[in-house]
Amino acid sequence: MNHIYLEQHDPDKNMHRFYQLYITPGIFGDWSLVKEWGRQSSPGTVRKEWFATEAEAISAGQKLAEVKQKKGYQLIRSD
């Protein structure tokens, strides 16, 4: 998992949201899970969560993607 992109649409509620996750290395050997979310076609909110290993960051990202899919987000892209 390097990048996951999810979307949720409900035209009746004028809801068009995105949520994306990606893993990046830090400069001290650590890894971050970058989370960005918001309304499509607008700047999103970005937060980083740091982990000691790449495997921990990947696991956290996959768990979060599963939670979002249970809430109605659809997987658009996964690398």
Phi and psi restraints in degrees (range 20) as a CNS / XPLOR table:
assign (resid 1 and name C) (resid 2 and name N)
       (resid 2 and name CA) (resid 2 and name C) 1.0 -109.0 20.0 2
assign (resid 2 and name N) (resid 2 and name CA)
       (resid 2 and name C) (resid 3 and name N) 1.0 -31.9 20.0 2
assign (resid 2 and name C) (resid 3 and name N)
       (resid 3 and name CA) (resid 3 and name C) 1.0 -153.8 20.0 2
assign (resid 3 and name N) (resid 3 and name CA)
       (resid 3 and name C) (resid 4 and name N) 1.0 130.4 20.0 2
assign (resid 3 and name C) (resid 4 and name N)
       (resid 4 and name CA) (resid 4 and name C) 1.0 -127.5 20.0 2
assign (resid 4 and name N) (resid 4 and name CA)
       (resid 4 and name C) (resid 5 and name N) 1.0 131.5 20.0 2
assign (resid 4 and name C) (resid 5 and name N)
       (resid 5 and name CA) (resid 5 and name C) 1.0 -125.2 20.0 2
assign (resid 5 and name N) (resid 5 and name CA)
       (resid 5 and name C) (resid 6 and name N) 1.0 124.7 20.0 2
assign (resid 5 and name C) (resid 6 and name N)
       (resid 6 and name CA) (resid 6 and name C) 1.0 -122.8 20.0 2
assign (resid 6 and name N) (resid 6 and name CA)
       (resid 6 and name C) (resid 7 and name N) 1.0 150.3 20.0 2
assign (resid 6 and name C) (resid 7 and name N)
       (resid 7 and name CA) (resid 7 and name C) 1.0 -135.4 20.0 2
assign (resid 7 and name N) (resid 7 and name CA)
       (resid 7 and name C) (resid 8 and name N) 1.0 152.7 20.0 2
assign (resid 7 and name C) (resid 8 and name N)
       (resid 8 and name CA) (resid 8 and name C) 1.0 -135.9 20.0 2
assign (resid 8 and name N) (resid 8 and name CA)
       (resid 8 and name C) (resid 9 and name N) 1.0 127.4 20.0 2
assign (resid 8 and name C) (resid 9 and name N)
       (resid 9 and name CA) (resid 9 and name C) 1.0 -127.6 20.0 2
assign (resid 9 and name N) (resid 9 and name CA)
       (resid 9 and name C) (resid 10 and name N) 1.0 137.2 20.0 2
assign (resid 9 and name C) (resid 10 and name N)
       (resid 10 and name CA) (resid 10 and name C) 1.0 -146.0 20.0 2
assign (resid 10 and name N) (resid 10 and name CA)
       (resid 10 and name C) (resid 11 and name N) 1.0 92.5 20.0 2
assign (resid 10 and name C) (resid 11 and name N)
       (resid 11 and name CA) (resid 11 and name C) 1.0 -58.6 20.0 2
assign (resid 11 and name N) (resid 11 and name CA)
       (resid 11 and name C) (resid 12 and name N) 1.0 -32.0 20.0 2
assign (resid 11 and name C) (resid 12 and name N)
       (resid 12 and name CA) (resid 12 and name C) 1.0 -63.5 20.0 2
assign (resid 12 and name N) (resid 12 and name CA)
       (resid 12 and name C) (resid 13 and name N) 1.0 -32.0 20.0 2
assign (resid 12 and name C) (resid 13 and name N)
       (resid 13 and name CA) (resid 13 and name C) 1.0 -100.3 20.0 2
assign (resid 13 and name N) (resid 13 and name CA)
       (resid 13 and name C) (resid 14 and name N) 1.0 5.8 20.0 2
assign (resid 13 and name C) (resid 14 and name N)
       (resid 14 and name CA) (resid 14 and name C) 1.0 52.8 20.0 2
assign (resid 14 and name N) (resid 14 and name CA)
       (resid 14 and name C) (resid 15 and name N) 1.0 44.0 20.0 2
assign (resid 14 and name C) (resid 15 and name N)
       (resid 15 and name CA) (resid 15 and name C) 1.0 -110.1 20.0 2
assign (resid 15 and name N) (resid 15 and name CA)
       (resid 15 and name C) (resid 16 and name N) 1.0 120.7 20.0 2
assign (resid 15 and name C) (resid 16 and name N)
       (resid 16 and name CA) (resid 16 and name C) 1.0 -140.0 20.0 2
assign (resid 16 and name N) (resid 16 and name CA)
       (resid 16 and name C) (resid 17 and name N) 1.0 91.9 20.0 2
assign (resid 16 and name C) (resid 17 and name N)
       (resid 17 and name CA) (resid 17 and name C) 1.0 -112.3 20.0 2
assign (resid 17 and name N) (resid 17 and name CA)
       (resid 17 and name C) (resid 18 and name N) 1.0 157.2 20.0 2
assign (resid 17 and name C) (resid 18 and name N)
       (resid 18 and name CA) (resid 18 and name C) 1.0 -131.7 20.0 2
assign (resid 18 and name N) (resid 18 and name CA)
       (resid 18 and name C) (resid 19 and name N) 1.0 158.1 20.0 2
assign (resid 18 and name C) (resid 19 and name N)
       (resid 19 and name CA) (resid 19 and name C) 1.0 -147.8 20.0 2
assign (resid 19 and name N) (resid 19 and name CA)
       (resid 19 and name C) (resid 20 and name N) 1.0 123.5 20.0 2
assign (resid 19 and name C) (resid 20 and name N)
       (resid 20 and name CA) (resid 20 and name C) 1.0 -129.8 20.0 2
assign (resid 20 and name N) (resid 20 and name CA)
       (resid 20 and name C) (resid 21 and name N) 1.0 148.0 20.0 2
assign (resid 20 and name C) (resid 21 and name N)
       (resid 21 and name CA) (resid 21 and name C) 1.0 -130.8 20.0 2
assign (resid 21 and name N) (resid 21 and name CA)
       (resid 21 and name C) (resid 22 and name N) 1.0 138.6 20.0 2
assign (resid 21 and name C) (resid 22 and name N)
       (resid 22 and name CA) (resid 22 and name C) 1.0 -151.0 20.0 2
assign (resid 22 and name N) (resid 22 and name CA)
       (resid 22 and name C) (resid 23 and name N) 1.0 156.3 20.0 2
assign (resid 22 and name C) (resid 23 and name N)
       (resid 23 and name CA) (resid 23 and name C) 1.0 -106.0 20.0 2
assign (resid 23 and name N) (resid 23 and name CA)
       (resid 23 and name C) (resid 24 and name N) 1.0 133.5 20.0 2
assign (resid 23 and name C) (resid 24 and name N)
       (resid 24 and name CA) (resid 24 and name C) 1.0 -136.4 20.0 2
assign (resid 24 and name N) (resid 24 and name CA)
       (resid 24 and name C) (resid 25 and name N) 1.0 145.3 20.0 2
assign (resid 24 and name C) (resid 25 and name N)
       (resid 25 and name CA) (resid 25 and name C) 1.0 -79.1 20.0 2
assign (resid 25 and name N) (resid 25 and name CA)
       (resid 25 and name C) (resid 26 and name N) 1.0 149.1 20.0 2
assign (resid 25 and name C) (resid 26 and name N)
       (resid 26 and name CA) (resid 26 and name C) 1.0 -94.7 20.0 2
assign (resid 26 and name N) (resid 26 and name CA)
       (resid 26 and name C) (resid 27 and name N) 1.0 175.7 20.0 2
assign (resid 26 and name C) (resid 27 and name N)
       (resid 27 and name CA) (resid 27 and name C) 1.0 -84.5 20.0 2
assign (resid 27 and name N) (resid 27 and name CA)
       (resid 27 and name C) (resid 28 and name N) 1.0 -8.5 20.0 2
assign (resid 27 and name C) (resid 28 and name N)
       (resid 28 and name CA) (resid 28 and name C) 1.0 -110.8 20.0 2
assign (resid 28 and name N) (resid 28 and name CA)
       (resid 28 and name C) (resid 29 and name N) 1.0 21.9 20.0 2
assign (resid 28 and name C) (resid 29 and name N)
       (resid 29 and name CA) (resid 29 and name C) 1.0 85.5 20.0 2
assign (resid 29 and name N) (resid 29 and name CA)
       (resid 29 and name C) (resid 30 and name N) 1.0 2.8 20.0 2
assign (resid 29 and name C) (resid 30 and name N)
       (resid 30 and name CA) (resid 30 and name C) 1.0 -93.7 20.0 2
assign (resid 30 and name N) (resid 30 and name CA)
       (resid 30 and name C) (resid 31 and name N) 1.0 176.9 20.0 2
assign (resid 30 and name C) (resid 31 and name N)
       (resid 31 and name CA) (resid 31 and name C) 1.0 -134.0 20.0 2
assign (resid 31 and name N) (resid 31 and name CA)
       (resid 31 and name C) (resid 32 and name N) 1.0 146.1 20.0 2
assign (resid 31 and name C) (resid 32 and name N)
       (resid 32 and name CA) (resid 32 and name C) 1.0 -120.9 20.0 2
assign (resid 32 and name N) (resid 32 and name CA)
       (resid 32 and name C) (resid 33 and name N) 1.0 144.9 20.0 2
assign (resid 32 and name C) (resid 33 and name N)
       (resid 33 and name CA) (resid 33 and name C) 1.0 -101.3 20.0 2
assign (resid 33 and name N) (resid 33 and name CA)
       (resid 33 and name C) (resid 34 and name N) 1.0 112.5 20.0 2
assign (resid 33 and name C) (resid 34 and name N)
       (resid 34 and name CA) (resid 34 and name C) 1.0 -94.6 20.0 2
assign (resid 34 and name N) (resid 34 and name CA)
       (resid 34 and name C) (resid 35 and name N) 1.0 126.0 20.0 2
assign (resid 34 and name C) (resid 35 and name N)
       (resid 35 and name CA) (resid 35 and name C) 1.0 -117.0 20.0 2
assign (resid 35 and name N) (resid 35 and name CA)
       (resid 35 and name C) (resid 36 and name N) 1.0 128.1 20.0 2
assign (resid 35 and name C) (resid 36 and name N)
       (resid 36 and name CA) (resid 36 and name C) 1.0 -130.9 20.0 2
assign (resid 36 and name N) (resid 36 and name CA)
       (resid 36 and name C) (resid 37 and name N) 1.0 134.0 20.0 2
assign (resid 36 and name C) (resid 37 and name N)
       (resid 37 and name CA) (resid 37 and name C) 1.0 -148.3 20.0 2
assign (resid 37 and name N) (resid 37 and name CA)
       (resid 37 and name C) (resid 38 and name N) 1.0 159.8 20.0 2
assign (resid 37 and name C) (resid 38 and name N)
       (resid 38 and name CA) (resid 38 and name C) 1.0 158.5 20.0 2
assign (resid 38 and name N) (resid 38 and name CA)
       (resid 38 and name C) (resid 39 and name N) 1.0 -166.8 20.0 2
assign (resid 38 and name C) (resid 39 and name N)
       (resid 39 and name CA) (resid 39 and name C) 1.0 -81.6 20.0 2
assign (resid 39 and name N) (resid 39 and name CA)
       (resid 39 and name C) (resid 40 and name N) 1.0 138.4 20.0 2
assign (resid 39 and name C) (resid 40 and name N)
       (resid 40 and name CA) (resid 40 and name C) 1.0 -58.6 20.0 2
assign (resid 40 and name N) (resid 40 and name CA)
       (resid 40 and name C) (resid 41 and name N) 1.0 147.8 20.0 2
assign (resid 40 and name C) (resid 41 and name N)
       (resid 41 and name CA) (resid 41 and name C) 1.0 68.3 20.0 2
assign (resid 41 and name N) (resid 41 and name CA)
       (resid 41 and name C) (resid 42 and name N) 1.0 20.5 20.0 2
assign (resid 41 and name C) (resid 42 and name N)
       (resid 42 and name CA) (resid 42 and name C) 1.0 -142.2 20.0 2
assign (resid 42 and name N) (resid 42 and name CA)
       (resid 42 and name C) (resid 43 and name N) 1.0 158.2 20.0 2
assign (resid 42 and name C) (resid 43 and name N)
       (resid 43 and name CA) (resid 43 and name C) 1.0 -62.0 20.0 2
assign (resid 43 and name N) (resid 43 and name CA)
       (resid 43 and name C) (resid 44 and name N) 1.0 139.4 20.0 2
assign (resid 43 and name C) (resid 44 and name N)
       (resid 44 and name CA) (resid 44 and name C) 1.0 -97.8 20.0 2
assign (resid 44 and name N) (resid 44 and name CA)
       (resid 44 and name C) (resid 45 and name N) 1.0 172.6 20.0 2
assign (resid 44 and name C) (resid 45 and name N)
       (resid 45 and name CA) (resid 45 and name C) 1.0 -86.2 20.0 2
assign (resid 45 and name N) (resid 45 and name CA)
       (resid 45 and name C) (resid 46 and name N) 1.0 136.5 20.0 2
assign (resid 45 and name C) (resid 46 and name N)
       (resid 46 and name CA) (resid 46 and name C) 1.0 -121.3 20.0 2
assign (resid 46 and name N) (resid 46 and name CA)
       (resid 46 and name C) (resid 47 and name N) 1.0 133.1 20.0 2
assign (resid 46 and name C) (resid 47 and name N)
       (resid 47 and name CA) (resid 47 and name C) 1.0 -136.6 20.0 2
assign (resid 47 and name N) (resid 47 and name CA)
       (resid 47 and name C) (resid 48 and name N) 1.0 146.6 20.0 2
assign (resid 47 and name C) (resid 48 and name N)
       (resid 48 and name CA) (resid 48 and name C) 1.0 -116.7 20.0 2
assign (resid 48 and name N) (resid 48 and name CA)
       (resid 48 and name C) (resid 49 and name N) 1.0 142.6 20.0 2
assign (resid 48 and name C) (resid 49 and name N)
       (resid 49 and name CA) (resid 49 and name C) 1.0 -125.6 20.0 2
assign (resid 49 and name N) (resid 49 and name CA)
       (resid 49 and name C) (resid 50 and name N) 1.0 128.7 20.0 2
assign (resid 49 and name C) (resid 50 and name N)
       (resid 50 and name CA) (resid 50 and name C) 1.0 -99.4 20.0 2
assign (resid 50 and name N) (resid 50 and name CA)
       (resid 50 and name C) (resid 51 and name N) 1.0 144.4 20.0 2
assign (resid 50 and name C) (resid 51 and name N)
       (resid 51 and name CA) (resid 51 and name C) 1.0 -135.8 20.0 2
assign (resid 51 and name N) (resid 51 and name CA)
       (resid 51 and name C) (resid 52 and name N) 1.0 155.4 20.0 2
assign (resid 51 and name C) (resid 52 and name N)
       (resid 52 and name CA) (resid 52 and name C) 1.0 -73.3 20.0 2
assign (resid 52 and name N) (resid 52 and name CA)
       (resid 52 and name C) (resid 53 and name N) 1.0 -33.0 20.0 2
assign (resid 52 and name C) (resid 53 and name N)
       (resid 53 and name CA) (resid 53 and name C) 1.0 -129.3 20.0 2
assign (resid 53 and name N) (resid 53 and name CA)
       (resid 53 and name C) (resid 54 and name N) 1.0 159.0 20.0 2
assign (resid 53 and name C) (resid 54 and name N)
       (resid 54 and name CA) (resid 54 and name C) 1.0 -63.8 20.0 2
assign (resid 54 and name N) (resid 54 and name CA)
       (resid 54 and name C) (resid 55 and name N) 1.0 -38.2 20.0 2
assign (resid 54 and name C) (resid 55 and name N)
       (resid 55 and name CA) (resid 55 and name C) 1.0 -61.4 20.0 2
assign (resid 55 and name N) (resid 55 and name CA)
       (resid 55 and name C) (resid 56 and name N) 1.0 -39.5 20.0 2
assign (resid 55 and name C) (resid 56 and name N)
       (resid 56 and name CA) (resid 56 and name C) 1.0 -65.5 20.0 2
assign (resid 56 and name N) (resid 56 and name CA)
       (resid 56 and name C) (resid 57 and name N) 1.0 -41.4 20.0 2
assign (resid 56 and name C) (resid 57 and name N)
       (resid 57 and name CA) (resid 57 and name C) 1.0 -65.3 20.0 2
assign (resid 57 and name N) (resid 57 and name CA)
       (resid 57 and name C) (resid 58 and name N) 1.0 -42.4 20.0 2
assign (resid 57 and name C) (resid 58 and name N)
       (resid 58 and name CA) (resid 58 and name C) 1.0 -63.2 20.0 2
assign (resid 58 and name N) (resid 58 and name CA)
       (resid 58 and name C) (resid 59 and name N) 1.0 -45.4 20.0 2
assign (resid 58 and name C) (resid 59 and name N)
       (resid 59 and name CA) (resid 59 and name C) 1.0 -60.3 20.0 2
assign (resid 59 and name N) (resid 59 and name CA)
       (resid 59 and name C) (resid 60 and name N) 1.0 -45.4 20.0 2
assign (resid 59 and name C) (resid 60 and name N)
       (resid 60 and name CA) (resid 60 and name C) 1.0 -63.0 20.0 2
assign (resid 60 and name N) (resid 60 and name CA)
       (resid 60 and name C) (resid 61 and name N) 1.0 -39.9 20.0 2
assign (resid 60 and name C) (resid 61 and name N)
       (resid 61 and name CA) (resid 61 and name C) 1.0 -65.2 20.0 2
assign (resid 61 and name N) (resid 61 and name CA)
       (resid 61 and name C) (resid 62 and name N) 1.0 -41.5 20.0 2
assign (resid 61 and name C) (resid 62 and name N)
       (resid 62 and name CA) (resid 62 and name C) 1.0 -66.8 20.0 2
assign (resid 62 and name N) (resid 62 and name CA)
       (resid 62 and name C) (resid 63 and name N) 1.0 -39.6 20.0 2
assign (resid 62 and name C) (resid 63 and name N)
       (resid 63 and name CA) (resid 63 and name C) 1.0 -63.8 20.0 2
assign (resid 63 and name N) (resid 63 and name CA)
       (resid 63 and name C) (resid 64 and name N) 1.0 -43.4 20.0 2
assign (resid 63 and name C) (resid 64 and name N)
       (resid 64 and name CA) (resid 64 and name C) 1.0 -65.1 20.0 2
assign (resid 64 and name N) (resid 64 and name CA)
       (resid 64 and name C) (resid 65 and name N) 1.0 -39.5 20.0 2
assign (resid 64 and name C) (resid 65 and name N)
       (resid 65 and name CA) (resid 65 and name C) 1.0 -62.2 20.0 2
assign (resid 65 and name N) (resid 65 and name CA)
       (resid 65 and name C) (resid 66 and name N) 1.0 -39.8 20.0 2
assign (resid 65 and name C) (resid 66 and name N)
       (resid 66 and name CA) (resid 66 and name C) 1.0 -63.7 20.0 2
assign (resid 66 and name N) (resid 66 and name CA)
       (resid 66 and name C) (resid 67 and name N) 1.0 -41.8 20.0 2
assign (resid 66 and name C) (resid 67 and name N)
       (resid 67 and name CA) (resid 67 and name C) 1.0 -61.8 20.0 2
assign (resid 67 and name N) (resid 67 and name CA)
       (resid 67 and name C) (resid 68 and name N) 1.0 -44.7 20.0 2
assign (resid 67 and name C) (resid 68 and name N)
       (resid 68 and name CA) (resid 68 and name C) 1.0 -64.0 20.0 2
assign (resid 68 and name N) (resid 68 and name CA)
       (resid 68 and name C) (resid 69 and name N) 1.0 -38.0 20.0 2
assign (resid 68 and name C) (resid 69 and name N)
       (resid 69 and name CA) (resid 69 and name C) 1.0 -67.0 20.0 2
assign (resid 69 and name N) (resid 69 and name CA)
       (resid 69 and name C) (resid 70 and name N) 1.0 -34.5 20.0 2
assign (resid 69 and name C) (resid 70 and name N)
       (resid 70 and name CA) (resid 70 and name C) 1.0 -67.3 20.0 2
assign (resid 70 and name N) (resid 70 and name CA)
       (resid 70 and name C) (resid 71 and name N) 1.0 -24.4 20.0 2
assign (resid 70 and name C) (resid 71 and name N)
       (resid 71 and name CA) (resid 71 and name C) 1.0 -90.2 20.0 2
assign (resid 71 and name N) (resid 71 and name CA)
       (resid 71 and name C) (resid 72 and name N) 1.0 4.8 20.0 2
assign (resid 71 and name C) (resid 72 and name N)
       (resid 72 and name CA) (resid 72 and name C) 1.0 111.3 20.0 2
assign (resid 72 and name N) (resid 72 and name CA)
       (resid 72 and name C) (resid 73 and name N) 1.0 -3.8 20.0 2
assign (resid 72 and name C) (resid 73 and name N)
       (resid 73 and name CA) (resid 73 and name C) 1.0 -73.3 20.0 2
assign (resid 73 and name N) (resid 73 and name CA)
       (resid 73 and name C) (resid 74 and name N) 1.0 143.8 20.0 2
assign (resid 73 and name C) (resid 74 and name N)
       (resid 74 and name CA) (resid 74 and name C) 1.0 -106.5 20.0 2
assign (resid 74 and name N) (resid 74 and name CA)
       (resid 74 and name C) (resid 75 and name N) 1.0 135.8 20.0 2
assign (resid 74 and name C) (resid 75 and name N)
       (resid 75 and name CA) (resid 75 and name C) 1.0 -71.8 20.0 2
assign (resid 75 and name N) (resid 75 and name CA)
       (resid 75 and name C) (resid 76 and name N) 1.0 122.5 20.0 2
assign (resid 75 and name C) (resid 76 and name N)
       (resid 76 and name CA) (resid 76 and name C) 1.0 -101.8 20.0 2
assign (resid 76 and name N) (resid 76 and name CA)
       (resid 76 and name C) (resid 77 and name N) 1.0 -42.5 20.0 2
assign (resid 76 and name C) (resid 77 and name N)
       (resid 77 and name CA) (resid 77 and name C) 1.0 -148.9 20.0 2
assign (resid 77 and name N) (resid 77 and name CA)
       (resid 77 and name C) (resid 78 and name N) 1.0 139.6 20.0 2
assign (resid 77 and name C) (resid 78 and name N)
       (resid 78 and name CA) (resid 78 and name C) 1.0 -144.8 20.0 2
assign (resid 78 and name N) (resid 78 and name CA)
       (resid 78 and name C) (resid 79 and name N) 1.0 122.8 20.0 2
